[in-house]
């Protein structure tokens, strides 16, 4: 596991630039560094030594030195690949996985990505052809940012490595920000900084003679396939999970697991314990708020399998962790479960270097409760003429009823029933709706994103899916949006911040491809989510644990924003620094804060605004967006600078209808 960075430019690259980029990511690779330097290409790496600790330094080179690679990740089938390469006459100097890349490239060219089973982001320089290849793993476990400026292409594992150079700092991309407010993360191919992008999962990028081409080499095929009876499929699922877990238990450093007490992490711990000769180290974080606390369930699994178990309990908002959160999360990120994720990674990092997780189980086997809600809404589908009235009534019911109540759930159902399938998913996953974003924007910001519709991203993923029904199509959309954009970003950044490598057996592409073809009724049957997975685990875990409702990995955010976090949110979101950016309307922000304090739940939206503000102050200090040079223009007004606290003002009118344009920005 490493951090990688580099630059290519036809008329020369300064090695100091790449060395400085690598130094910003020491946390990802505290065990060593390396640099490859030639006139038009410099590749660098920081190393976290897990496999071949003594001999796995980077960069790695082919026998003649013409092909050079830097690599972040783990290739779990590297022993098989090494044997194949040695049989073909290649000379491998070390004993790890990184060196396989340059020799596989010599054999297969860019198609080498199809031979890799694991998580990876790598850069490979072909000195003979003056050609750079970047690649990212199939589902997006490992990140890779890139950009082109003034004839130079740069890449890095983290955005901060690129924008550490003031010439590359850039402006906030208004389209990326617009999507962030909808989804709570910035989706690929955007980054929050204009002119820098993320290489999408399952994609390669080739730079040669100053030209860039991005291609997608893998997409999960969700086409339904013939299946055996449920018992045989459950047996096969256990075999695949055991194999995927065994592959991820390799290495020369201590290994443990994150154990939340949910089905997926418990399944991984069970699979580890059944293949380990010593007690598995497990780590759990819990809360004093009973509605968010799963420690009791984690303890039961730990006791059942005799793990060496550690816990951390949160009573109040851990304000002291916010600076680290803002530094390590290179882009605004509003999934509040990043807080416990970072804390459990810190705790585990004192004892292990590798931690297995349960990421990916919900998307492959139908674990989210939203799938049940989406299915019910489809059955209640309203006539087209009645849909607007039903939606309006549903929204009103949500506003008037308390969080978690039957009336609130009924309101959700009414609103969703009036929408097409892709829009139902988008509405459930939206933290700000289009109307809510329009209310909180200044006129200047509205002018920068007019016509951009975040729902178009979901519609594209929905339309491209090969799934056989809407239920499995929603899961496929999650694999292509929420999983890489949210969950895997959270896991990668929180663990690597603590020099811990996270691995998830459920993200094994062989297991995912097998699961993708299962019919919907083997994933959700009646009101039972993860039907087949729970059947497969019946002999591994207690029945009541398998049957209990999913809790998720949430935090008591609404309560924290009314207590310990309230002064921080108010001060940061209403001071002159926030107002002077001219992005968010001060009155609208004040209204959100006031209504939340009075009892209406705006916690997700306030947290999203707060995370943007914290990110901006950390990574772009005193950096304001480029406004028009002089005079008022359409859709623009100067930022408000009130001397007194901003008064609560009525909401602005709803936005005009947005178009369906797709707006990729990294160029």
C-alpha positions in Angstrom: 0.0 0.0 0.0 1.4 3.4 -1.0 0.7 6.9 -2.1 1.7 7.7 -5.7 2.3 11.0 -7.5 4.0 12.1 -10.7 4.2 14.5 -13.6 4.9 14.2 -17.3 5.7 17.1 -19.6 7.4 16.9 -23.0 9.9 19.7 -22.3 10.9 18.5 -18.8 9.7 18.0 -15.2 11.2 19.3 -12.1 11.8 16.4 -9.7 11.4 18.7 -6.7 7.7 19.1 -7.6 6.9 15.4 -7.4 9.0 15.0 -4.3 7.0 17.8 -2.6 3.7 16.1 -3.7 4.8 12.8 -2.1 5.7 14.6 1.1 2.1 15.8 1.6 1.1 12.1 1.7 3.5 10.6 4.2 0.6 9.3 6.3 -0.3 6.9 3.4 3.3 5.6 3.2 5.4 6.1 6.4 7.8 3.2 5.7 9.8 4.6 2.8 9.8 6.6 -0.4 11.2 6.4 -4.0 11.5 8.5 -7.1 12.1 7.8 -10.8 13.5 10.7 -12.7 14.0 11.3 -16.4 13.7 14.4 -18.5 10.0 14.2 -19.4 8.6 12.0 -16.6 9.0 11.9 -12.8 7.2 9.2 -10.8 7.2 9.1 -7.0 5.8 6.8 -4.2 5.5 6.7 -0.5 5.3 3.1 0.9 3.3 1.4 3.7 5.0 -2.0 3.8 2.6 -4.9 4.1 3.7 -7.5 1.6 7.4 -8.2 0.9 8.4 -5.8 3.6 12.1 -6.2 3.0 12.2 -6.0 -0.8 9.1 -4.3 -2.1 10.4 -0.8 -2.6 9.1 1.4 -5.4 9.3 2.6 -8.2 9.6 -0.8 -9.9 11.3 -1.3 -13.3 11.4 -3.8 -16.2 14.7 -5.7 -16.9 15.8 -3.0 -19.4 14.6 -0.1 -17.3 12.3 1.2 -20.0 9.0 0.5 -18.2 8.6 2.0 -14.7 5.6 1.9 -12.4 4.4 3.2 -9.0 1.6 1.4 -7.4 -1.0 2.0 -4.6 -3.0 -1.1 -3.4 -2.8 -4.8 -3.2 -2.9 -7.5 -5.9 -4.2 -10.6 -4.2 -3.4 -13.0 -7.0 0.2 -11.8 -7.3 1.6 -15.3 -6.5 -0.2 -16.8 -9.5 0.9 -13.9 -11.7 4.6 -14.1 -10.6 4.7 -17.9 -11.4 3.3 -17.2 -14.8 5.8 -14.4 -15.5 8.7 -16.4 -14.3 7.6 -19.3 -16.6 7.7 -16.9 -19.5 11.3 -15.9 -18.7 10.9 -12.6 -16.9 13.3 -11.8 -14.1 11.7 -10.6 -10.9 14.0 -9.1 -8.3 11.7 -8.9 -5.3 8.9 -11.0 -3.9 5.9 -8.8 -3.9 3.0 -7.7 -6.2 4.2 -4.2 -7.5 6.9 -5.7 -9.7 4.4 -7.8 -11.6 2.9 -4.7 -13.2 5.8 -3.8 -15.5 6.2 -7.4 -16.7 2.5 -7.8 -17.3 2.5 -4.6 -19.3 5.3 -6.1 -21.5 3.1 -9.1 -22.0 -0.4 -7.6 -22.3 -0.1 -3.9 -22.8 -2.9 -1.9 -21.3 -5.0 -5.1 -21.0 -2.9 -6.0 -18.0 -5.7 -4.5 -15.8 -7.9 -7.5 -16.6 -5.3 -9.8 -15.0 -5.4 -8.1 -11.6 -7.5 -9.2 -8.7 -7.4 -6.6 -6.1 -7.5 -2.9 -5.3 -5.2 -0.6 -7.1 -4.3 2.8 -8.6 -1.0 2.8 -10.6 1.0 4.9 -13.0 3.2 3.2 -15.6 5.7 5.1 -17.7 6.8 3.5 -21.0 10.1 5.3 -21.7 10.5 3.8 -25.2 7.1 5.1 -26.4 7.1 8.2 -24.1 3.7 7.2 -22.9 2.0 7.3 -19.4 -0.7 4.8 -18.4 -2.8 5.5 -15.3 -5.3 2.9 -14.1 -7.8 2.6 -11.2 -9.4 -0.6 -9.8 -12.8 -1.9 -10.9 -14.9 -0.5 -8.0 -12.8 2.4 -6.9 -11.2 1.3 -3.7 -8.1 3.3 -4.4 -8.3 7.0 -5.5 -6.4 8.8 -8.3 -6.6 12.5 -9.1 -5.2 14.1 -12.2 -5.1 17.3 -14.2 -3.5 19.0 -17.2 -2.2 22.5 -17.0 0.3 24.4 -19.2 1.2 21.2 -21.1 1.9 19.2 -17.9 -0.1 16.3 -16.7 0.1 15.6 -12.9 -1.5 12.8 -10.9 -1.6 11.9 -7.2 -3.4 9.6 -4.7 -4.8 12.7 -2.9 -6.0 16.1 -4.1 -3.9 17.9 -1.5 -0.8 16.7 -3.3 -1.8 18.6 -6.4 -3.2 21.8 -4.9 -0.2 22.1 -2.5 1.4 23.9 -5.5 -0.3 27.4 -5.6 -0.2 27.3 -9.4 -2.5 24.3 -9.3 -4.8 25.4 -6.5 -7.5 26.7 -8.8 -11.1 27.7 -8.0 -14.0 25.7 -6.5 -15.8 24.0 -9.4 -19.4 25.2 -9.2 -20.8 22.1 -10.9 -18.9 19.8 -8.5 -20.2 21.8 -5.5 -23.7 21.6 -6.9 -23.4 17.8 -7.1 -21.8 17.6 -3.7 -24.8 19.3 -2.0 -27.1 16.7 -3.6 -25.1 13.5 -2.8 -22.8 14.6 0.1 -19.7 13.7 -1.9 -18.2 15.0 -5.2 -18.8 12.3 -7.8 -16.1 11.3 -10.4 -15.0 12.5 -12.9 -15.2 15.9 -11.0 -13.1 17.1 -8.1 -14.0 20.1 -6.1 -11.2 22.1 -7.7 -11.8 23.2 -11.2 -9.4 21.7 -13.8 -8.6 18.6 -11.6 -10.5 15.4 -11.9 -10.8 11.9 -10.5 -10.1 9.0 -12.7 -13.4 7.0 -12.5 -13.4 3.4 -11.2 -12.7 0.7 -13.7 -10.9 3.2 -16.0 -7.6 3.9 -17.6 -6.0 7.1 -18.8 -3.3 7.3 -21.5 -1.1 10.4 -22.0 1.1 10.5 -25.1 2.5 13.5 -27.0 0.4 15.8 -24.9 -2.9 14.0 -25.7 -5.1 12.4 -23.1 -7.6 9.5 -23.6 -9.8 8.0 -20.8 -11.4 4.6 -21.3 -13.5 2.4 -19.1 -12.3 -1.2 -19.0 -14.8 -2.7 -16.6 -18.4 -2.3 -15.6 -20.3 -4.8 -13.4 -22.6 -6.9 -15.5 -25.9 -7.2 -13.7 -27.6 -9.3 -16.4 -29.7 -12.0 -14.7 -28.3 -15.5 -15.1 -29.8 -19.0 -14.5 -29.4 -20.0 -10.8 -29.6 -23.2 -8.9 -31.9 -23.5 -5.9 -31.3 -21.2 -2.9 -29.4 -23.8 -0.9 -26.8 -24.4 -3.6 -26.4 -20.7 -4.2 -25.9 -20.1 -0.5 -23.2 -22.8 -0.5 -21.5 -21.1 -3.4 -21.7 -17.7 -1.6 -20.0 -19.1 1.4 -17.2 -20.5 -0.7 -16.6 -17.2 -2.5 -16.6 -15.3 0.7 -14.2 -17.6 2.4 -11.8 -17.4 -0.7 -12.1 -13.6 -0.9 -11.4 -13.3 2.9 -8.4 -15.7 2.7 -6.8 -13.7 -0.1 -7.1 -10.5 2.0 -5.5 -12.1 5.1 -2.1 -12.2 3.4 0.8 -10.0 4.5 3.7 -9.7 6.9 2.1 -7.1 9.2 -0.6 -7.5 11.9 -4.1 -7.9 10.6 -7.5 -7.2 12.3 -11.1 -6.3 11.4 -13.6 -3.5 12.0 -16.6 -5.1 13.7 -19.7 -3.0 13.9 -22.1 -5.8 14.8 -23.9 -5.6 11.5 -24.3 -8.6 9.2 -21.5 -7.7 6.8 -18.7 -7.0 9.2 -19.8 -10.0 11.4 -19.7 -12.3 8.3 -16.1 -11.1 7.5 -15.0 -11.7 11.1 -16.6 -15.2 11.0 -14.8 -16.0 7.8 -11.5 -14.7 9.2 -11.8 -16.7 12.5 -12.6 -19.9 10.5 -9.3 -19.5 8.7 -7.0 -18.1 11.4 -4.8 -20.0 13.8 -4.9 -17.2 16.3 -7.7 -14.9 17.7 -8.7 -12.2 15.3 -8.2 -8.6 16.5 -11.5 -6.7 16.2 -12.3 -3.0 16.7 -15.7 -1.3 17.3 -16.9 2.3 18.0 -20.2 3.0 19.7 -22.2 5.8 21.2 -24.0 6.7 24.4 -27.1 7.3 22.2 -28.8 4.0 22.2 -30.4 4.5 18.7 -26.9 4.6 17.2 -25.1 2.1 19.3 -24.3 -1.5 18.1 -21.6 -2.4 20.6 -23.8 -5.1 22.2 -24.1 -6.9 18.9 -20.4 -6.6 18.2 -19.6 -8.0 21.6 -21.7 -11.1 20.9 -19.9 -11.8 17.6 -16.6 -11.2 19.3 -17.5 -13.6 22.1 -18.8 -16.2 19.7 -15.5 -16.3 17.8 -13.1 -15.5 20.6 -11.7 -12.4 19.1 -9.4 -10.0 20.8 -11.9 -7.1 21.0 -11.5 -3.4 21.6 -14.1 -0.7 21.9 -14.3 3.1 21.8 -17.4 5.0 23.1 -18.4 8.5 22.0 -20.5 10.6 24.4 -20.4 14.0 22.7 -19.4 15.5 19.4 -15.6 14.9 19.2 -14.8 18.5 18.1 -11.0 17.8 18.5 -11.2 15.4 15.5 -12.5 18.0 13.0 -9.2 19.5 12.0 -7.8 16.0 11.1 -11.1 15.2 9.3 -10.8 18.4 7.2 -7.1 17.8 6.4 -7.4 14.2 5.4 -10.6 14.5 3.4 -9.3 16.4 0.4 -12.8 17.4 -0.8 -15.9 18.4 1.1 -17.5 15.2 2.4 -20.7 15.2 4.3 -21.2 11.6 5.3 -21.0 12.1 9.1 -20.0 8.5 9.7 -16.5 9.6 8.6 -16.2 10.7 12.3 -16.4 7.3 13.8 -14.6 5.8 10.8 -11.6 8.0 11.5 -11.7 7.2 15.2 -11.9 3.5 14.8 -9.0 3.6 12.3 -6.9 5.5 14.9 -7.7 3.0 17.5 -6.9 0.0 15.3 -3.7 1.7 14.0 -2.1 1.3 17.3 -2.2 -2.5 17.0 -2.6 -3.5 13.3 -1.5 -2.4 9.9 -4.3 -4.1 7.9 -8.0 -4.1 8.8 -10.8 -6.0 7.0 -14.2 -4.4 6.6 -17.7 -5.3 5.4 -17.9 -2.6 2.7 -19.8 -3.7 -0.4 -22.2 -6.3 1.2 -25.2 -4.1 1.0 -24.8 -3.2 -2.6 -24.3 -6.8 -3.8 -26.9 -8.5 -1.7 -29.6 -5.9 -1.1 -29.0 -4.7 2.4 -30.3 -1.1 2.4 -33.8 -0.4 3.8 -34.2 2.1 0.9 -34.6 -0.8 -1.4 -37.7 -1.8 0.4 -39.0 1.7 0.4 -38.3 2.0 -3.4 -40.1 -1.2 -4.0 -43.2 -0.2 -2.0 -43.3 3.2 -3.8 -43.3 1.4 -7.2 -46.3 -0.6 -6.1 -48.1 2.6 -5.1 -47.2 4.4 -8.3 -49.6 7.3 -8.8 -51.4 8.2 -12.0 -49.4 10.8 -13.9 -52.1 13.5 -13.3 -52.2 12.9 -9.6 -48.4 12.7 -9.1 -47.7 16.4 -8.4 -50.5 16.6 -5.8 -49.4 13.4 -4.1 -45.8 14.6 -4.0 -46.8 17.9 -2.5 -48.9 16.2 0.1 -46.1 13.8 1.0 -43.6 16.6 1.4 -46.0 18.5 3.7 -46.5 15.5 5.8 -42.7 15.0 6.2 -42.3 18.6 7.4 -45.2 18.4 9.9 -44.3 15.0 11.4 -41.4 14.1 13.6 -38.3 12.2 12.6 -38.8 8.5 12.3 -42.5 8.6 12.8 -45.1 6.5 10.9 -46.5 9.8 9.4 -43.1 10.8 8.2 -42.5 7.4 6.5 -46.0 7.7 4.9 -45.0 11.1 3.6 -41.9 9.7 2.0 -43.9 7.0 0.4 -46.4 9.4 -1.0 -43.7 11.7 -2.5 -41.8 8.8 -4.0 -44.9 7.2 -5.5 -45.4 10.2 -7.7 -41.9 9.9 -9.3 -40.3 7.8 -12.1 -37.9 5.0 -10.9 -34.6 6.9 -11.3 -36.1 10.1 -9.7 -37.3 8.0 -6.7 -33.7 6.9 -6.1 -32.3 10.4 -6.6 -34.9 11.9 -4.2 -34.0 9.3 -1.5 -30.3 10.0 -1.9 -30.6 13.8 -2.0 -29.4 15.9 1.0 -30.4 19.1 -0.8 -33.1 18.9 -3.4 -32.9 21.2 -6.4 -35.3 23.6 -4.8 -33.4 23.6 -1.5 -30.1 24.3 -3.3 -31.7 27.1 -5.1 -32.9 28.6 -1.9 -29.5 28.5 -0.2 -27.5 29.9 -3.3 -26.8 33.5 -4.0 -28.0 34.8 -7.4 -24.4 34.7 -8.5 -24.0 31.0 -7.7 -27.3 30.2 -9.3 -26.0 31.8 -12.5 -23.0 29.5 -12.5 -25.0 26.3 -12.3 -28.2 27.1 -14.2 -29.2 24.0 -16.2 -27.0 21.6 -14.3 -29.1 18.7 -12.8 -27.6 16.2 -10.4 -30.3 13.7 -11.1 -28.8 13.3 -14.6 -26.0 11.3 -13.1 -28.4 8.8 -11.6 -30.5 8.6 -14.7 -27.4 7.7 -16.8 -26.3 5.0 -14.3 -29.9 3.7 -14.2 -30.1 3.6 -18.0 -26.7 1.9 -18.5 -27.5 -0.9 -16.0 -28.1 -4.4 -17.5 -30.1 -5.5 -14.4 -33.3 -7.4 -15.0 -35.7 -5.3 -12.7 -35.8 -2.0 -11.0 -34.9 -3.5 -7.6 -31.5 -4.9 -8.8 -31.0 -1.9 -11.0 -31.1 0.3 -7.9 -28.3 -1.9 -6.4 -26.3 -1.6 -9.6 -26.7 2.2 -9.5 -25.3 2.1 -5.9 -22.3 0.2 -7.1 -21.6 2.9 -9.7 -22.4 6.0 -7.6 -22.8 5.7 -3.8 -20.2 2.9 -3.2 -17.2 4.5 -4.9 -18.3 8.1 -4.3 -19.1 7.8 -0.6 -18.3 4.6 1.2 -15.0 3.8 -0.4 -13.7 7.4 -0.1 -14.6 7.3 3.6 -12.9 4.0 4.2 -9.8 4.9 2.2 -9.2 8.3 3.6 -10.0 7.5 7.3 -7.8 4.4 7.3 -4.9 5.8 5.4 -4.9 8.9 7.6 -3.8 6.5 10.3 -1.4 4.4 8.1 -3.9 1.5 8.1 -4.7 -0.5 5.0 -8.4 -1.4 4.7 -9.5 -4.5 2.7 -13.0 -5.7 2.0 -13.8 -9.3 0.9 -17.2 -8.2 -0.4 -15.5 -6.0 -2.9 -13.7 -8.9 -4.6 -14.7 -8.5 -8.2 -15.2 -12.3 -8.7 -17.7 -12.3 -5.8 -19.4 -9.2 -7.0 -19.7 -10.5 -10.6 -21.3 -13.7 -9.3 -23.7 -11.8 -7.0 -24.7 -9.3 -9.7 -26.4 -12.0 -11.8 -28.6 -13.2 -8.9 -32.3 -12.5 -9.3 -33.9 -9.8 -7.0 -35.9 -12.4 -5.1 -32.7 -14.0 -3.8 -31.5 -10.6 -2.5 -34.8 -9.3 -1.0 -37.6 -11.7 -0.3 -40.8 -10.3 1.3 -39.5 -7.8 3.9 -36.2 -9.6 4.4 -33.1 -7.8 3.0 -30.0 -9.8 2.2 -32.1 -13.0 2.0 -29.4 -15.2 0.4 -26.5 -13.8 2.4 -28.4 -14.4 5.7 -29.3 -17.9 4.6 -25.6 -18.5 3.8 -24.6 -17.3 7.2 -27.2 -19.2 9.2 -24.6 -21.6 10.6 -22.1 -18.8 11.3 -24.1 -16.2 13.2 -27.0 -16.2 15.7 -30.5 -16.0 14.0 -31.6 -12.9 16.0 -28.5 -11.0 14.8 -29.3 -11.9 11.2 -32.9 -10.9 11.6 -32.5 -7.6 13.5 -33.1 -4.3 11.5 -30.2 -2.7 9.9 -28.9 0.3 11.9 -26.3 1.7 9.6 -23.1 3.5 10.8 -24.7 6.8 11.7 -24.0 9.4 14.4 -26.4 11.5 16.5 -25.8 14.5 14.3 -29.1 16.3 14.8 -28.5 16.3 18.6 -24.9 17.3 18.3 -25.8 20.3 16.1 -28.2 21.5 18.9 -25.6 21.0 21.6 -21.8 20.8 21.5 -21.5 21.5 17.7 -24.0 24.4 17.6 -21.6 27.2 18.4 -19.1 25.9 15.8 -21.7 25.6 13.1 -23.1 29.0 13.7 -19.7 30.8 13.9 -18.2 29.2 10.8 -21.3 29.5 8.6 -22.3 33.1 9.4 -18.9 34.9 9.8 -17.5 37.3 7.3 -15.2 34.6 5.7 -18.1 32.5 4.7 -20.3 35.4 3.6 -17.6 37.0 1.5 -17.3 34.0 -0.8 -20.7 34.9 -2.2 -21.7 31.3 -2.8 -24.4 30.8 -0.1 -27.1 33.3 0.8 -26.5 34.4 4.4 -30.2 34.7 5.2 -30.9 31.2 4.0 -28.1 29.7 6.0 -29.3 31.6 9.1 -32.8 30.2 8.6 -31.5 26.6 8.4 -29.6 27.1 11.7 -32.5 28.7 13.4 -35.1 26.1 12.3 -32.8 23.3 13.3 -32.3 24.8 16.8 -36.1 25.1 17.0 -36.6 21.4 16.4 -36.9 20.9 12.6 -34.2 18.5 11.4 -31.8 20.2 8.9 -28.8 18.3 10.3 -27.7 16.8 7.0 -27.8 20.1 5.1 -26.1 22.0 7.9 -23.4 19.4 8.1 -22.8 19.6 4.3 -22.4 23.3 4.5 -20.1 23.1 7.5 -17.9 20.5 5.9 -17.6 22.6 2.8 -16.6 25.6 5.0 -14.1 23.6 7.0 -12.6 22.1 3.8 -12.3 25.5 2.2 -10.5 27.1 5.2 -8.1 24.1 5.4 -7.2 23.7 1.7 -7.9 27.0 0.1 -7.3 29.5 2.9 -8.3 33.1 2.0 -9.0 31.9 -1.5 -12.2 33.5 -3.0 -13.9 32.4 -6.3 -13.2 34.5 -9.4 -16.1 37.0 -9.7 -16.8 39.1 -12.7 -14.2 41.9 -13.0 -16.5 44.9 -12.9 -20.2 45.9 -12.8 -23.3 43.8 -12.2 -24.0 41.0 -14.6 -27.0 38.7 -15.1 -27.4 36.4 -12.1 -24.9 38.2 -10.0 -24.9 40.4 -6.9 -22.1 41.4 -4.6 -21.7 39.4 -1.4 -23.6 40.7 1.6 -21.5 41.9 4.5 -23.9 42.7 7.3 -22.3 44.1 10.5 -25.0 42.5 12.7 -26.2 38.9 12.8 -28.2 38.0 9.6 -31.9 38.1 10.0 -34.1 35.1 9.0 -35.7 35.8 5.6 -38.4 34.1 3.6 -37.3 31.5 1.1 -36.6 32.5 -2.5 -38.7 31.2 -5.3 -38.1 27.7 -6.7 -35.5 27.4 -9.5 -36.4 27.1 -13.1 -36.6 23.6 -14.6 -33.0 22.3 -15.1 -31.9 20.5 -18.2 -30.4 17.1 -18.6 -26.9 18.2 -19.7 -24.0 16.0 -18.5 -21.2 18.3 -17.3 -17.8 16.5 -16.9 -15.3 19.2 -16.0 -11.8 17.7 -15.5 -9.9 18.9 -18.6 
